[in-house]
Amino acid sequence: MRLLHLLVCLLAGFSGFGQNNISLIPEPVSVVQKEGLFLLKDNGVIAIPANHPDAERVAHFLAAAITKATGYKTGIINDTTTADIHFNLYQTPDSDLSTEGYRLSVTPGAVSISANTAAGLFYGVQSFLQLLPKEIMSPSVVKNISWAAPCAEITDYPRFGWRGLMLDVSRHFFTKEEVKQFIDDMSRYKFNLLHLHLTDDQGWRIEIKSLPKLTSVGAWNVKKTGRFGTFSKPAADEPRDYGGFFTQDDIREIVQYAQDRFVNILPEVDMPGHSLAAIASYPELSCTPGADKYRVNSGEQFMVWPSGGHFYGLLDNTLCPANEKVYEFIDKVFTEIAALFPFEYIHMGGDETARNFWQKSEAIKALMKRENLKNLDEVQSYFVKRVEKIIESKGKKMIGWDEILQGGLAPNAAVMSWRGTKGGIEAAKQKHEVVMSPTTFAYLDYMQGDASLEPPVYATLRLNKAYRFEPVPDGVDPKYIKGGQANLWTEQIYNTRHMQYMLWPRALAIAESVWSPREKKNWNSFVPRVEKQFERFDMAGIKYSPALYDPIIKAGKGVNNLPVIELTTEIPGLDIYYSFDNSFPDHFYPEYTEPVIVPKDASMMKLITYRDGKPIGRMMVIPVAELKKRAGIK
């Protein structure tokens, strides 16, 4: 039987199936490809260690993935030499592997995944699934295909223990099932931390039984369509029926679903700013008279962002640090949050606190005098330190955005550095734990390409920039850097299809930055591996951005005050064709080879990229007026 199986492998190699080259994301520590192929077959067997429910759970996960796409039945038995796929857990831990590392051996006769823990087995399974044809991602059975994986020896373990993705479910609510799908997608690429942004000005998304108005009032606003931040103010008679929340049973189900995939969930309750949903529910939490008239924000403007960056609120969306009722409220919230989420940290937010209402609050002035606080930074620090004590009283550790450094960092707080890496560097120098999630590399709500194509957001983050994410800045002791994460804020994200578009492929870049060895990262290797994942996304029906195929446009001033256009591409091997005559260019049109001066009377520039004679990029249409604006021509 083994001889026949080997013969089938060899024949498969000669018939075209031998083209299976190894293309994994994130890139493993070590990959050695071998001759031959392993073929999945119907009624295969996965052997697992006896009396190990976590290993059994991973085996069921793999069996289900195989059955969904292949239709094959896969049995699970205790350890035996006759199995097709072996799970091995080391009796004496392999010191070369971490708790999440694994060794994956694929031979023509069998597959073996060895690890110190079931988490390592799970990540080995994810790599094995990526070795199989792209059709393994199909949600329905695919027939007439050889389910072949290239033979290889892979050793792998993560660089960081904290490999996170943040999902904002406050600005727009995503259901329990949608969050589960998010967990499935992130765990495929070895992310192990889901940061749920549960509260903000637009909605409170978690049931707190001792404070029922947080969801009866705070979870609902007026549905608007268009661009967030520019919506008209809701009329009094418009129904407040857009939103939703997770019941505590929903949270338990999500947490268990995540744990089954070795994903921890970090809950965030943002405070003292970003608290309008809470204040609309319980106006007594505000310092400001008139808060009883506040309503949950529906996307209309309520903050002002001057060019200097010193924003202020048009209404007071902050919890009042001088109000003892606020701390009673926070204690109730975190008592219930701590009981629902087993992860060791709770995130208290702490970012973007508009303090202009604090400046004129008599209660704040009295607090400053009583506590000898010199400025509003110290007022916020006073608040943060009290919140930390509440969180620690629940048996948890506190983490917050880097603004919690202002006025003095709470004694044991961890810092999530989002405004670049400066805050993280400062916190690490103070010997505090740090998670890096800088806007410059890891904000996945930013546009992915040219603004002429992307839904409008105030900044752009291309794939090649995201891939340059390095969680450990030069000169920082790496022992204080827990890891990194990407953040997906959802002000402009209304549904899961657009959520996927914004995540992929940039989340792949972050996954490799937090898992793979620093020296293994290579852009020229990464791009073809991303394109292989595109094929898998297509099979799975997952939406993704093709922005890496679109030209990068730089407009400058040319002769006679006409724009001169320079075009480049993120990846090599693309040809750019353009027109100024309002027609749609293809590969018979002028090809870009050097900077182009826009014709005097042209009103529109159109661009498209080709590869190997076939269109690959999107048709870009840019008014000349926009090019002049970018060039600084009035």
N, C-alpha and C positions, 0 to 999 in steps of 0.2 A: 504493500500500500504506500509506504514512504517513497519507494522508488518511482511508483506511478505518479505520486504527487510532485516529485522533483521534475519528472519528465514534462508534466503539465506546465510547470513554471518555466522551463526552458522553451517550450513551444510558444508559450505566451510572449516570452521575450522576443522571439523571431517574428511573431505575428503583429508586432506594433505596440504591444502593451509594455514593452521594456523601456518606453520613453518616460516612465515615472521617475523624474528627478526629484530629489528631496527639496521641498520648499516650505519651510516652517516659519511661523510668526507666533511668538517671539523666537529669535534665533537661539538655539540651544548652546550650551557651553561647548559641547563636542559632538560632532557628527562624522561618522565614517560610513560611507555608503559601500555596500558589498554587492557581489554578483548575485543575481537571481531575484525572484519575487516570492512573496507569500500570498496565497490566494485564500480569501474567505470562502467558506462553503456552507451549505445548508446543514442544519443539525450539528453545527460546531459546538465546542465545549470550552467554557472558561473555568479554569481551576483556581480556587481561592484558598487561603489559609483557613483551617477549621476554627470555628467559634470566634469569628471576627466579623461582627455585623457591619462595621464601616467598610471593610473590603467587599463584603457581599453587596452593599449598597452601590459601590462603584461598579461592580460587575453587572448589576442590573441596569445601571446607566449605560454601560457599553452595549449590553445586549439589546436594549431598547433602541439605541442609535443605529445598530446594525439592522435590526428588524424593520425599522421605519423605512429605510431606503432600499434595502435588498429584498425584504420579504422573508429572509432566512430566519429560522428558529435557532436560538442559541441557548444551550443548557448551562447551568452553573452547578459545579460540584466541588467537594472538598479536594484538597491537594492530591493530584495524581499525575503520572507521567504520560497519560494518554490524551491530554487536553491539547487543544489548538492554541489557546492563549492561557498563559500562566501568570497569576499574581503572586508575588513573593514579598513578604515583609521580613526584614532582617531581624534575627533574634538579638544580635549584637549590632547596634546602630552603626551604619557606615559613616565614618567621620568625614568623608569627602562630600557627603550629601547633607543638606539641611533637612529640616522637618518636612519641607515641601519638594525636595529633589527626588529624582528617579533615574533609573537606568532602563533603557528600552532596547531590547535585542529582537530584531526581526530576521528570521532565517527562512529558507524555503519550507521548513517543516513546522515551525511554531513561532509564536510571539511570546516574549517574556518581559514583564514589567516588574521591576524590583524597586523597593523604596523602604524608607524608615517608617513611614506612616501612610495611612489611607489617603491623605492629601497628595502625597507623592504619586501614589497609584493613579489618582484622578488626573493629575497633570500629565502623567505618562499616557493615559488613555487619550487625552486631548491631542497629544502629539501623534499618537498612532492614527487617530481619525483623520488628521491632516495628511498622513501618508497615503491614505486611500484616495481613490478617484473623487473628483469634485462632486460627483453624483451622490456621495454619501450624505451631502447636505440636503438632498431632496426631501420634501415633506411627504412624498408618496413613493411607492415602489417603482424602481427603475429596472427594466428588464433588458436582456441581451447585452450585458456588460460584464467584463471580467473585473471582479473586485480584488485587484492586485495592489499590494503595497511593496515598495522596493525594500530589499534587505538592507539592514543597517545596524550599527551599534551607536546608540546615543546616550550620552551622559549629560544630565542637565539639573540645574538648581537655580533658584532666583537670587538676584543681586540684593533685592530689598524685601523685607517682610511686609511692607505697606505698599500695596499696588492698587491704587484706588481710581474709581470713577464716581463723580458726584452727579446726581440727577435732581434737578429742581422740580419738585412736584407741587410747588406752591403757586408759581406764576400761572401755570396751567396744570390741571390735575390729570394724573395718569393712573389708570385703574390697577387693581391688584394683579390682574392677568398681564397687563402691559409691563408692570414692574418685574414680574416673573420672567417674561421674555427678555427684558433688559439683563436680568441676572444670567440667563442662559447664554446670551450673546457675549457678555463680558467675561464669563468664566471660560469660554472657549479659548480665549487668548491669555488666560492665566492671571487675570485680575482677581484679587481676593478681598476687596473692600468696596462696598457700595455705601457711599455717603448720601443719605437722603436729606435734602433740604426741605423740611416739613412745614415751615411757617414763614410767612413774609407778609407784606402789605396787601397782597392779592388773595391770600387764603390761608387758613389754618387747617391742616390736613390730617390730624390725628385726634381720635377720640380721647378726651380727658374726662373721665366720668364725674369727677368732683367739680368740674367747670363746664357744664353742658352747653353754655352759650358759645364756647369756642368753635363748636361745629354747627350748632343750629343757626348761628349768626355768622361766625367768622369764616365758614367754609364756602360762602356763596357770594358771587358778585353778578354784574350784568354782562352778558356775553357781547363782545365787540368783535368786529372783523376789520382788519386793516393793519396799521403799524402801531404796535404797542408804544405807549408814551405820548401818542398824538391823538388819542381817542377823545371824542367829545365827552363832557361830563354827563353821567347818566341822569336822566330825568327821574323825578320822584316816583312816577308810575311805571317805570321800566322794571320788569320782573327780575328779581335777584335769585335766579335759579341755575346759574352756571357755576360749576365747581364740583365739589364732592370731598369726601374724606375717607380715611381708613378707620374702620372700627378696630377695637383692640383685638378681636378675633382675626381680622384681616392681617394685622401686624404680626400676630403669632404665626399665622400661616406663611407669610412672606419670609419671616425670620427663619422658620424651619426649612422652607424651600431653599433659601440661601445657604444655610448650614449644610444641607445635603449636597451642595456644590462647593463647599469649603469657602464660602463667601461670608465675611462678617458684615454687619450693617451698622454704620455710624449714624445715629439720629442727630439732626441739628434743629434746635429751636433758637432762632435768631433773635438777639436782644442786645442792648436796649433799643437800638434802631430797628428798622424793618418790622415794626410791631403793630402796624395799623389794624390788621385783622383781629389781634388780641384786644386793642383799645376800642374798636368798634363793638366788640362783644362785651367788654367790661371797661367803660369809660373812666371809672375811678382809678385806673392804673396810670393815667396821664397826670402831668404837672399842670396842664394848660386848661383854663376854663373853656367851655364850649365843646369839649371832646365828646359829649353825649350826642352831638350832631354828626360825628364822623361815621363814615361808611367804609366797608371794605373796598379797596381800590379796584377799578375795573380796567386799568391801563391808561387812564387820563393822567395828565402831568400833575404831580404834586411836589416835585423836587426841582430845583434849579441848579444847573451845573455850569457855573461861569468858567471861562477859559483858564483861570488860575487854579481851578480844581477845588476851591473852597465852597462846596455845595451847601445849600441850606434848604429847609423845608418850607413849603407853602402852608403846610399844616404840621402839627406835632405828632409824628409817628413813633415816638420813643416812650418806653417805659420810664417812669419817674424814679431816679435813684434816691430821691429824698422821701419817698412814700413807703412806709413799712408794709402797706397792703401789697405792694409789688413783690416783696420778698416772700410773703405768705403765698401769693399766687405762684411764684417760681417754685417754691417748695412743693406745692401740690402737683405742679406739672412734672417736675423731675422725679417725684415719688412714683408716679405712674409710668413715666418713660423708662426709668431704671428697671422696673419690674418686667417690662416688655422686651428690652433689648439686652441680650447677654454680653455684648461687646464691652470691653473695659472702659471705653471713652464715651463721653457725651460732648457734643459740639454746641457751644453757646453763642456762636456767631460773633458779635462784637464789632462788625464792620459798619462803615458808612453811617455813623450816628450824626444826624443833623442836630446841632446844639444851639441853634439860634433862639429856640424857645427856652432853653435852659438859661440863657444869658439874662432873660428878664423875669425868671421865675423866683418869687420870694422864697419858696420852699428850698430851691437849690442854693440860694444865697445863705439861708439859715444853715443848711447842711455844711456848706463850705466853712462857715464860721465855727460851727460846733466841732467839726472834724479837722480843722486847720488845713483845709485843702486850698492850695494856692491858685489853681486854675481848673478849667473844665477837663483837661487831660486827667488830672488827679481825681476829679469827680467820677469820670468813667472808670478809672482804675479802682476806686472805692467800690463801685458797683460790681466790677468783674471779680474782685477779691471776695466779695460776699457771695456771689454766684458760685465761685469755686468751692467755698465752704459747704454750700448747699449740695452741690454735686458730689463732693467727697463724703458727705454724710449719707449718701445713698450707696456708698461702696464703689464709686466710679471715679475716673480721672477726667479732668476738663481739658478740652482743646478749643481754640478759638482762632479766628482770622487775625492777621498780624497787627491790627489796630489795638489789640489787647496789650501790646507792648507800651502804648502811650500812657504816661503817668506812672509807670512802674508795673512790671509783670507780676501776676499772681504767683505765689511761691512755687507751686508744682505744675503750673499750666504748660501744656504743649502748644506750639504755635503752628498754624497752617499759613504759609507765606504765599500770598496771592499778588501783592503789588510788587512784582518782580521778586528777586531773591534777597533783597536787603533786610527785610524783617526776619527772614529765616536765619540769615548770617548773624544778625544781632542776637537772636534768641539762642542760637547754638553757642555763641561766645559766652552767654550767660549760663551755659550748661543746661539748657532746656531742650527737650525733644522737639524735633521739627519735621513737618511734612511739607515738601515743596510742591506748590501748585501755581506757579507764576503765570500771570496773564500773557507774558511774552512768548510762552511756549505751550501752555496747557489749557487755554480757554477755548473750548470747542464750540461756543456760541458765536465766535467771531466768523466773519466771512472767510471762505476758503479760497477764493480767487478774485477776479476783477469785479468791482462793484456794478458793472454793467450787466452781470449775469446773476449775482448772488442776491438773496433777500437782504435788504439793507440793515447793516449793523455798523457800529461806529469804528470798527477796526477789522483788520484782516490777519489771519494766521494761516499761512500756506503749509502744506504737508512737509516740505523740506525744513521749514523752521520748527515745526512741532518735533521733527525727528532729531533736532539738535538739543532737545531737552536733556539737561544733565542735572540730576538732583543734588549732587555734592559740589558746591562751589569751591573754587580754588582757595586754599588756606583755611578751610573749615574741617574740624575734626569729624570724620564720617560717622563716628559712633553716636553722634547726636542727630543724624539724619535718618529718620525711620523709613523714609521712602518718598514717593511722589504720587500725584494723582492729577487727572484731568477733570475739569469742571464743565458741566453742561447746564448753563442757565437757560431758562425756557421762556423768557419774555416774548420772543419771536417764534416760538415753537409750539404749534397748536395741535399736532397729531404725531403718531408714532412714525409715520413715513418720513416726515421732515426730521424727526429726532434721529432716525437712522442715517439720513443724509448728512446731518451735522457730525455724527459720531465717526462714521467710516469714510475714508481710511485713517483719519488723524488719530483715532484711539489706538490703531495698530502701532503708530509711531510711539505713543506713550507706553503701550504695553512692552515694546522692545526696550525702551529706555529704563523701565523699572525692573525688568526681569533679566535681560541679557547682560553678559559682561561688557563693561565699557569698551574694551578693546575689540569686541566682536561686532560692534555697530559699524555699518558700512552702507552709505546711501545707495551706491551703485548695485549692491546686493539686495538692498531692501526693496527697491522699486519693482523688479520682476517678481519678487515674492508677494508684494501688494497686488500686482496684477493677477497672480494666481488666486489670491483671495477674492478678487472681483468675480472670477468665474464661480467660486463657491457661493458668494452672495447671490449671484444670478440664479443658481440652482435653488437656494433657500428662499428666494423672494425678498431678500433684504436690500433695501435701497442704500446707495452710497453716492458720494460725490465724485464726478470725473474731472474735478478742477485741475488735477496735475497735468492734464493734457492741454489745458488752455494757455494761450500766450500771456506773458507778463508784459504789461505796457508801461513804458516810461515816456512821458511827454515833456519836451523842453522847448525853449524859444529858438526858432530858426530865423533865416533871413526874412526881411520884410514883415517881421512880427507874425510869422506863420509858425504853427507848431511843427516840431520835428519829432518823429516817433521812432523810438528804439524798442525792439521786440526781442524777448528771450523766452526760453521755456524752462520749466522745472526739471525736465528729464531730457536726455539726449535723443537724437534720432527722429525728431519731429520736424516737418516742413510746414512753414507758415505761408498761407496765401491770403491776399487782401484785395479789397476794391474800395474805390471812392465814388463810384458812379451809381450807387444805390442798388446795384445788382448783387446777387449772392455768389461769392467766390467759391471756386473749386480748384482742383489741381491744374486746370488750364489757365488760371489767372496768374498775375505777377506773383512770383515767390519772393518773400522777404529775404534779402541777403545783406542789406546795410540800412542805416537810418533813412527814413522816408520823410520828405517834407510834404505836408498836407497841401493839396492844390487850393488855390485862393478861393474858389467858389464852391468847394466841396461842402456838403452838409452832413455827410455820414461816412464813417469808416466801418467796414465789415471785415472780419477775420475768421479763419478756420485753420486748424492744424490737420495734417495728414501724416500717416506713417506707412511706409511701404506701399504708397500709391492708394491708400484707402483713408477716408475721413475718420478721425478718431476724436478730435476735440469738438466742442460745441460751437455753433455759429454765434460769433460775438458781433453785436451791433452797437456802435458808440457814436453819439452825435459829435460832430466837430466842436460844437460849443462846449461840450464836456472836456474834450481834449485841450481846448484853449484854457479852460479853467484850471486843469491840472498843470498846464505849463506856466500858469501865472500871467496869461495874456488877457487883457481886458478889451 
